[in-house]
């Protein structure tokens, strides 16, 4: 497997842990990023009607309050195509505001710009065609490299106020894994929010990962699903039960 510029040979153990067998720096990783064959973070702006991308070489999002970060699905022919698709999603839907209780347009800030976490690949993530991976996004090994990069960006953005991490379609699996990585390391994301736009992987697993990250604010409407999105809607009853369980736990303490 390739992990953020490293070639790693590992053996998966019966308890789902990995035994490291070989570790080597990958001198070609920068070239892979430039050829859009490795995950990367981009600053997206609209210039003369077209979405333009500039790569964040340090993996840090723009240091701006209420910054929006889109986590794209796999399957786009380049990061600029992914940026256009993410922009259409962001301009249509947004999380419910905790302060006002009403829907807000999340693309209204920073002049319409946002950051994009882009993952290259040919096949989209999850959905009915990839049902096993859709219902168990944390076990999709092919996304670990991208999730580690996203988790690193999220950790470095922990001091920025009100960052909104928004996945579109299969990006929900990458966001779920990244949140779980942060939770396992007990990192905090105070005043940050996460949202799923038409997720093609289990929203229940994403919700559990959101609850596991200390400080992360979870909107009651943390996802937007189309009536035809089977994966996005399949866990709705269990999502309600999970939300109620955490609300009851909060009241106790």
Beta strands, then each sheet from edge to edge (+ up, - down):
strand 1: 6-12
strand 2: 18-25
strand 3: 40-47
strand 4: 50-55
strand 5: 68-71
strand 6: 114-118
strand 7: 164-168
strand 8: 193-197
strand 9: 223-224
sheet 1: 1+ 2-
sheet 2: 4+ 3- 6+ 5+ 7+ 8+ 9+
end
